Amino acid sequence: MEKFHTVTGIAAPLPRPNVDTDQIIPKQFLKRIERTGYGPFLFYDWRFEADGTTERPDFELNRDPWRGAPVLIAGRNFGSGSSREHAVWALQDYGIRAVIAPSFSDIFYSNSLKGGLLPISLPEPVVERWLDAAMEDPGLQATVSLESCTVTFNGETQPFAIDPEIRHRLLDGLDDISLTLTHDADITQFEERRPPHLPRTTELSAAPR
């Protein structure tokens, strides 16, 4: 998982509430077995006409300079709908590192933190003010600092809350597997001291006759 410290870049506005995961990554693209390659299909039905190749010029992420922006500002209840992890992967593969919204779906929020995407919940009046500013001045940049737990945008700095343990994992780029491997020495020592007659999952034993 990529470490998250500070990200500075153009903030793209998506002034829509209840953006669900079915729109973030439609179901027909969930057959891939990799965690990468979903970026081209992000917001597919909003980005493209029915032919699947012609971009809709009115969709925010199809317009410069918002195309490829690393920060997304959205409406409340972002990530609602199904629990697919692919929604997080699609946002990341597109290049988005942080999403700012008044609120998030609980499952999407959890999936984001486990995958290295930073969801930031700020008061709705702040988000609405920032959405207006981003629409009026498309070149505005945001700085998201996980080190100081702040977002700076349009001359305004807002703090955000995050669980200290999750913050530590994001700063160090530790997903669930990496976090477990930080205890590799302890796990190995435990296995070495474990009585041999107990079941083991790390070795193949002969099938009983």
Number of C-alpha atoms within 10 A of each C-alpha: 16 14 14 22 16 16 16 17 18 22 30 30 25 18 18 12 16 16 21 21 24 20 18 23 26 17 12 9 13 14 7 11 6 10 13 13 14 21 19 13 21 25 22 20 17 17 21 17 13 12 7 11 10 10 18 16 12 10 13 18 22 16 15 12 15 21 15 19 21 22 25 24 24 25 21 24 20 26 26 21 16 13 17 18 19 24 27 28 25 22 25 23 18 19 15 22 25 23 22 24 26 20 21 24 20 14 15 24 20 15 20 23 17 20 19 24 24 23 23 22 20 19 13 14 10 13 21 20 11 21 22 12 16 23 16 10 11 16 16 19 20 24 18 29 17 21 12 11 16 17 21 15 19 14 8 10 13 13 16 17 12 15 7 9 9 15 19 16 20 23 17 16 18 21 18 11 9 14 13 11 13 11 10 12 10 11 12 11 10 11 13 10 8 12 10 9 6 6 10 12 6 7 7 7 9 6 5 4 3
